[in-house]
Amino acid sequence: MTGLVYKSTGSWYTVKTQNGKTYECRIKGKFRLKGIKSTNPIAVGDHVDFELETKNDTETGVINYIHDRTNYIVRKSVNLSKQTHVIASNIDQVFLLVTIDNPPTFTSFIDRFLVTAEAYAIKTILLFNKIDVYDKETLDEVRYLAHIYRTIGYECIGISATTGKNVDKVKGMMQDKVSMFAGHSGVGKSTLVNAIEPNLDLKTKAISTQHSQGQHTTTFAEMFDLSFHAKIIDTPGIKGFGIVDMDKEEVSDYFPEFFALKQDCKFNNCLHIEEPKCAVKDAVDKEEIAYSRYRSYVSILEGEDEHYRTDNYN
């Protein structure tokens, strides 16, 4: 039988077949040893083959094959630094939710996420949430950040999950697609999904006042079928987003505005750090490339993975 993985709890996977029936499945024992470097060989969004078995009058499935993925998005494993964790696979687009405060989303996090999405050819739309509660100064920050990313080519939308502003626009973009929602805990992913599809009633939690950070409400990624012919993958709140499986020489290729200037550098293997006559550094000096983007790039090259909450675009 063939089905689509809707949920993973680490050892069991909820798989739905084309006729709409769901089965709880596990992995065949040897399956983990096939050179897969991720902590989870199977992810939400995977198409898998499985066989049914019955034990103690309970019918379950044993997964024996993963179909090729069109794409997937990974982050560093929380527990094992050299391993990756596949968040989800076969994604049409990602909506990255951004909030200026309560909790703050820093540009270093946004840029690391975008680099990973670019590397795996996944379209990303930035959703600036909670604009209904911002004062004028904070709204100016939203406009400035949106200007930076629109200039690069990313679509940016100001939304409010609580008032409904631009929710229908997002809903329209999701039609006939598999969309993943991502962002820090507390940015309003579950609230937005509930606004888009009230029948889902995803759990939400108040912001932790002690740290002004969201509390984790989603433990594992999970896919849902929506009433308007769309699928959504809701993901756990991500604190940090370490870059994995990427050579230093290729990182700049996933910054579109760097890649566009690459041929103008004196050296074709320019890393845009110490080299003379570097078109990227010249563009930063002329403020044609945002300094925050360049600083994110340098921090990725230097392997600074943990500085997500200590800086912004200043």
NORNOR-V227966 format. One record per residue. N is the residue number from 0. SS is DSSP state (H for helix, E for strand, L for the rest). NEAR is the number of other C-alpha atoms within 8 Angstrom. Layout:
BEGIN
n = (N,N)
ss = (SS,SS)
near = (NEAR,NEAR)
END
This chain:
BEGIN
n = (0,1,2,3,4,5,6,7,8,9,10,11,12,13,14,15,16,17,18,19,20,21,22,23,24,25,26,27,28,29,30,31,32,33,34,35,36,37,38,39,40,41,42,43,44,45,46,47,48,49,50,51,52,53,54,55,56,57,58,59,60,61,62,63,64,65,66,67,68,69,70,71,72,73,74,75,76,77,78,79,80,81,82,83,84,85,86,87,88,89,90,91,92,93,94,95,96,97,98,99,100,101,102,103,104,105,106,107,108,109,110,111,112,113,114,115,116,117,118,119,120,121,122,123,124,125,126,127,128,129,130,131,132,133,134,135,136,137,138,139,140,141,142,143,144,145,146,147,148,149,150,151,152,153,154,155,156,157,158,159,160,161,162,163,164,165,166,167,168,169,170,171,172,173,174,175,176,177,178,179,180,181,182,183,184,185,186,187,188,189,190,191,192,193,194,195,196,197,198,199,200,201,202,203,204,205,206,207,208,209,210,211,212,213,214,215,216,217,218,219,220,221,222,223,224,225,226,227,228,229,230,231,232,233,234,235,236,237,238,239,240,241,242,243,244,245,246,247,248,249,250,251,252,253,254,255,256,257,258,259,260,261,262,263,264,265,266,267,268,269,270,271,272,273,274,275,276,277,278,279,280,281,282,283,284,285,286,287,288,289,290,291,292,293,294,295,296,297,298,299,300,301,302,303,304,305,306,307,308,309,310,311,312,313)
ss = (L,E,E,E,E,E,E,E,L,L,L,L,E,E,E,E,E,L,L,L,L,E,E,E,E,E,E,L,H,H,H,H,H,L,L,L,L,E,L,L,L,L,L,L,L,L,E,E,E,E,E,E,E,E,E,L,L,E,E,E,E,E,E,E,E,E,L,L,L,L,L,E,E,E,E,E,L,L,L,L,L,L,L,E,E,E,E,E,E,L,L,L,E,E,E,E,E,E,L,L,L,L,L,L,L,L,H,H,H,H,H,H,H,H,H,H,H,H,H,L,L,L,E,E,E,E,E,E,L,L,H,H,H,L,L,H,H,H,H,H,H,H,H,H,H,H,H,H,H,H,H,H,L,L,E,E,E,E,L,L,L,L,L,L,L,L,H,H,H,H,H,H,H,H,L,L,L,E,E,E,E,E,L,L,L,L,L,L,H,H,H,H,H,H,H,H,L,H,H,H,L,L,L,L,L,L,L,E,L,L,L,L,E,L,L,L,L,L,L,L,L,E,E,E,E,E,L,L,L,E,E,E,E,E,L,L,L,L,L,L,L,L,L,L,L,L,L,H,H,H,H,H,H,H,L,H,H,H,H,L,L,H,H,H,L,L,L,L,L,L,L,L,L,L,L,L,L,L,H,H,H,H,H,H,H,L,L,L,L,L,H,H,H,H,H,H,H,H,H,H,H,L,L,L,L,L,L,L,L,L,L,L,L,L)
near = (6,9,12,12,16,13,13,14,7,6,7,10,13,12,13,12,11,7,4,6,7,8,10,10,13,10,11,9,5,6,8,10,6,6,5,7,7,10,9,8,9,7,13,16,12,14,12,13,12,13,9,8,8,8,7,4,5,6,9,11,12,12,13,11,7,10,8,5,9,7,10,12,11,11,12,14,12,5,4,8,8,6,10,14,11,15,12,14,14,11,14,9,12,13,12,11,15,13,12,11,7,11,14,10,12,12,12,13,11,9,10,13,9,10,11,12,12,11,8,9,7,12,9,12,12,12,12,13,13,12,10,6,5,9,6,6,7,9,10,8,9,10,8,8,8,9,8,9,11,10,7,8,6,10,9,11,9,10,13,14,13,8,6,10,9,10,13,9,7,8,9,7,6,11,9,7,10,13,14,12,13,14,11,13,15,15,13,11,12,10,11,12,11,12,11,9,10,8,5,7,7,8,7,7,8,7,11,9,6,5,5,10,13,15,10,9,10,10,7,9,14,11,13,9,8,9,6,5,9,13,13,12,14,14,13,12,13,9,7,8,11,9,11,8,4,7,6,7,7,8,12,11,8,12,10,9,8,10,10,7,10,11,6,7,12,9,7,7,5,11,9,9,7,5,9,5,7,13,12,12,9,9,10,12,7,7,8,7,11,9,9,11,11,10,8,12,10,9,10,11,9,6,6,8,11,6,8,11,7,5,10,8,7,4)
END
